[in-house]
Amino acid sequence: MRNFGLIALLVVLLIVAWLSTRQVAFVQEPLSPTVTTGTASAPTNVGKQIQRQLGQKIDQTIEQSKQHMPDDAK
């Protein structure tokens, strides 16, 4: 019975190792030419724009929720 548990543990470890190597291989992508030349500022600007838009949406939602609250809750 002990041998069966050890074999099962080894099989599970092999499966996890195989899945992790597949995931790492899937995640790794070759660098695009824009990253190697140093002109990768466009994705940063996009990220900042998304953050700005998200902040504006949050502010709008907070203001709307304040308008709908009764005076006691403010």
N, CA and C atoms as a LAMMPS dump frame, in Angstrom:
ITEM: TIMESTEP
0
ITEM: NUMBER OF ATOMS
222
ITEM: BOX BOUNDS ff ff ff
-5.0000000000000000e+02 5.0000000000000000e+02
-5.0000000000000000e+02 5.0000000000000000e+02
-5.0000000000000000e+02 5.0000000000000000e+02
ITEM: ATOMS id mol type element x y z
1 1 1 N 0.817 -1.187 0
2 1 2 C 0 0 0
3 1 3 C 0.868 1.262 0
4 2 1 N 1.969 1.196 0.731
5 2 2 C 2.866 2.338 0.799
6 2 3 C 3.488 2.61 -0.575
7 3 1 N 3.8 1.541 -1.302
8 3 2 C 4.379 1.705 -2.633
9 3 3 C 3.394 2.372 -3.586
10 4 1 N 2.118 2.03 -3.456
11 4 2 C 1.101 2.652 -4.31
12 4 3 C 1.038 4.151 -4.06
13 5 1 N 1.109 4.573 -2.807
14 5 2 C 1.089 6.001 -2.475
15 5 3 C 2.293 6.725 -3.035
16 6 1 N 3.449 6.095 -2.966
17 6 2 C 4.668 6.693 -3.494
18 6 3 C 4.6 6.827 -5.01
19 7 1 N 4.096 5.795 -5.672
20 7 2 C 3.96 5.84 -7.13
21 7 3 C 2.947 6.912 -7.538
22 8 1 N 1.851 6.995 -6.804
23 8 2 C 0.84 8.009 -7.105
24 8 3 C 1.415 9.408 -6.921
25 9 1 N 2.201 9.612 -5.879
26 9 2 C 2.834 10.91 -5.641
27 9 3 C 3.783 11.268 -6.774
28 10 1 N 4.566 10.325 -7.231
29 10 2 C 5.485 10.573 -8.337
30 10 3 C 4.741 10.905 -9.628
31 11 1 N 3.646 10.208 -9.874
32 11 2 C 2.85 10.488 -11.076
33 11 3 C 2.274 11.896 -11.015
34 12 1 N 1.769 12.275 -9.857
35 12 2 C 1.21 13.623 -9.701
36 12 3 C 2.295 14.672 -9.891
37 13 1 N 3.472 14.45 -9.332
38 13 2 C 4.573 15.398 -9.507
39 13 3 C 4.99 15.5 -10.973
40 14 1 N 5.011 14.397 -11.673
41 14 2 C 5.339 14.434 -13.102
42 14 3 C 4.303 15.216 -13.898
43 15 1 N 3.037 15.031 -13.576
44 15 2 C 1.976 15.76 -14.277
45 15 3 C 2.076 17.25 -14.008
46 16 1 N 2.314 17.625 -12.754
47 16 2 C 2.437 19.049 -12.408
48 16 3 C 3.65 19.664 -13.1
49 17 1 N 4.761 18.949 -13.135
50 17 2 C 5.952 19.46 -13.815
51 17 3 C 5.693 19.623 -15.304
52 18 1 N 5.032 18.67 -15.912
53 18 2 C 4.722 18.75 -17.338
54 18 3 C 3.804 19.934 -17.633
55 19 1 N 2.768 20.116 -16.798
56 19 2 C 1.853 21.24 -17.008
57 19 3 C 2.552 22.573 -16.813
58 20 1 N 3.418 22.669 -15.834
59 20 2 C 4.114 23.936 -15.6
60 20 3 C 5.06 24.269 -16.752
61 21 1 N 5.727 23.273 -17.324
62 21 2 C 6.596 23.56 -18.465
63 21 3 C 5.785 23.98 -19.685
64 22 1 N 4.623 23.389 -19.861
65 22 2 C 3.759 23.806 -20.977
66 22 3 C 3.283 25.231 -20.788
67 23 1 N 2.937 25.593 -19.549
68 23 2 C 2.453 26.942 -19.293
69 23 3 C 3.567 27.96 -19.49
70 24 1 N 4.758 27.657 -19.032
71 24 2 C 5.89 28.563 -19.209
72 24 3 C 6.198 28.731 -20.689
73 25 1 N 6.139 27.664 -21.438
74 25 2 C 6.399 27.753 -22.873
75 25 3 C 5.321 28.57 -23.572
76 26 1 N 4.087 28.486 -23.093
77 26 2 C 2.995 29.244 -23.695
78 26 3 C 3.114 30.725 -23.379
79 27 1 N 3.531 31.048 -22.16
80 27 2 C 3.599 32.446 -21.725
81 27 3 C 4.758 33.168 -22.387
82 28 1 N 5.876 32.493 -22.561
83 28 2 C 7.04 33.137 -23.153
84 28 3 C 6.798 33.389 -24.628
85 29 1 N 6.973 34.627 -25.027
86 29 2 C 6.818 35.003 -26.422
87 29 3 C 8.091 35.718 -26.86
88 30 1 N 8.426 35.635 -28.128
89 30 2 C 9.61 36.366 -28.586
90 30 3 C 9.375 37.873 -28.489
91 31 1 N 10.428 38.597 -28.225
92 31 2 C 10.32 40.04 -28.114
93 31 3 C 10.027 40.652 -29.475
94 32 1 N 9.147 41.614 -29.477
95 32 2 C 8.844 42.293 -30.732
96 32 3 C 9.948 43.301 -31.029
97 33 1 N 10.086 43.727 -32.26
98 33 2 C 11.146 44.683 -32.612
99 33 3 C 11.006 46.014 -31.882
100 34 1 N 9.797 46.417 -31.517
101 34 2 C 9.625 47.698 -30.844
102 34 3 C 10.238 47.67 -29.454
103 35 1 N 10.228 46.519 -28.799
104 35 2 C 10.798 46.422 -27.46
105 35 3 C 12.31 46.495 -27.526
106 36 1 N 12.911 45.875 -28.515
107 36 2 C 14.367 45.859 -28.598
108 36 3 C 14.935 47.196 -29.049
109 37 1 N 14.174 47.999 -29.798
110 37 2 C 14.691 49.283 -30.268
111 37 3 C 14.452 50.401 -29.279
112 38 1 N 13.667 50.152 -28.249
113 38 2 C 13.461 51.171 -27.235
114 38 3 C 12.266 52.076 -27.496
115 39 1 N 11.405 51.742 -28.425
116 39 2 C 10.226 52.563 -28.705
117 39 3 C 8.981 51.915 -28.124
118 40 1 N 9.083 51.418 -26.926
119 40 2 C 7.96 50.71 -26.308
120 40 3 C 7.16 51.625 -25.396
121 41 1 N 7.126 52.915 -25.682
122 41 2 C 6.396 53.839 -24.814
123 41 3 C 4.895 53.794 -25.078
124 42 1 N 4.472 53.281 -26.212
125 42 2 C 3.044 53.227 -26.532
126 42 3 C 2.266 52.348 -25.557
127 43 1 N 2.722 51.147 -25.206
128 43 2 C 1.964 50.361 -24.23
129 43 3 C 1.883 51.038 -22.875
130 44 1 N 2.915 51.766 -22.471
131 44 2 C 2.885 52.482 -21.2
132 44 3 C 1.829 53.57 -21.239
133 45 1 N 1.742 54.277 -22.356
134 45 2 C 0.728 55.319 -22.484
135 45 3 C -0.673 54.73 -22.451
136 46 1 N -0.837 53.575 -23.069
137 46 2 C -2.137 52.914 -23.064
138 46 3 C -2.508 52.522 -21.643
139 47 1 N -1.552 52.006 -20.885
140 47 2 C -1.804 51.619 -19.502
141 47 3 C -2.192 52.821 -18.655
142 48 1 N -1.505 53.938 -18.857
143 48 2 C -1.829 55.156 -18.105
144 48 3 C -3.206 55.676 -18.489
145 49 1 N -3.551 55.568 -19.766
146 49 2 C -4.867 56.015 -20.217
147 49 3 C -5.967 55.16 -19.594
148 50 1 N -5.748 53.864 -19.516
149 50 2 C -6.729 52.975 -18.897
150 50 3 C -6.871 53.297 -17.428
151 51 1 N -5.757 53.557 -16.746
152 51 2 C -5.818 53.92 -15.335
153 51 3 C -6.596 55.219 -15.142
154 52 1 N -6.357 56.188 -16.014
155 52 2 C -7.072 57.465 -15.926
156 52 3 C -8.572 57.261 -16.127
157 53 1 N -8.933 56.482 -17.151
158 53 2 C -10.348 56.233 -17.421
159 53 3 C -11.002 55.491 -16.269
160 54 1 N -10.309 54.53 -15.703
161 54 2 C -10.846 53.785 -14.575
162 54 3 C -11.046 54.705 -13.374
163 55 1 N -10.091 55.578 -13.115
164 55 2 C -10.225 56.537 -12.02
165 55 3 C -11.414 57.465 -12.226
166 56 1 N -11.621 57.912 -13.47
167 56 2 C -12.767 58.775 -13.76
168 56 3 C -14.074 58.04 -13.545
169 57 1 N -14.146 56.785 -13.966
170 57 2 C -15.368 55.99 -13.772
171 57 3 C -15.65 55.789 -12.282
172 58 1 N -14.604 55.537 -11.517
173 58 2 C -14.791 55.357 -10.073
174 58 3 C -15.291 56.641 -9.443
175 59 1 N -14.697 57.775 -9.831
176 59 2 C -15.147 59.063 -9.296
177 59 3 C -16.6 59.345 -9.659
178 60 1 N -16.98 59.033 -10.906
179 60 2 C -18.366 59.235 -11.329
180 60 3 C -19.315 58.354 -10.525
181 61 1 N -18.928 57.123 -10.295
182 61 2 C -19.77 56.206 -9.538
183 61 3 C -19.929 56.672 -8.101
184 62 1 N -18.86 57.165 -7.504
185 62 2 C -18.934 57.671 -6.129
186 62 3 C -19.846 58.883 -6.066
187 63 1 N -19.713 59.784 -7.032
188 63 2 C -20.573 60.97 -7.042
189 63 3 C -22.04 60.591 -7.228
190 64 1 N -22.315 59.611 -8.096
191 64 2 C -23.69 59.179 -8.307
192 64 3 C -24.253 58.524 -7.059
193 65 1 N -23.428 57.766 -6.36
194 65 2 C -23.925 57.105 -5.153
195 65 3 C -24.184 58.125 -4.045
196 66 1 N -23.404 59.201 -4.024
197 66 2 C -23.638 60.251 -3.025
198 66 3 C -24.942 60.985 -3.308
199 67 1 N -25.287 61.146 -4.581
200 67 2 C -26.522 61.839 -4.939
201 67 3 C -27.746 61.032 -4.548
202 68 1 N -27.653 59.709 -4.587
203 68 2 C -28.786 58.853 -4.301
204 68 3 C -28.928 58.514 -2.815
205 69 1 N -27.949 58.932 -1.997
206 69 2 C -28.018 58.636 -0.585
207 69 3 C -28.944 59.636 0.13
208 70 1 N -29.667 59.174 1.135
209 70 2 C -30.434 60.119 1.932
210 70 3 C -29.488 61.012 2.746
211 71 1 N -29.981 62.125 3.215
212 71 2 C -29.142 63.075 3.948
213 71 3 C -28.573 62.462 5.219
214 72 1 N -29.266 61.523 5.821
215 72 2 C -28.781 60.904 7.055
216 72 3 C -27.523 60.074 6.814
217 73 1 N -27.431 59.451 5.663
218 73 2 C -26.308 58.558 5.371
219 73 3 C -25.06 59.333 4.961
220 74 1 N -25.192 60.571 4.512
221 74 2 C -24.037 61.369 4.099
222 74 3 C -23.338 61.812 5.332
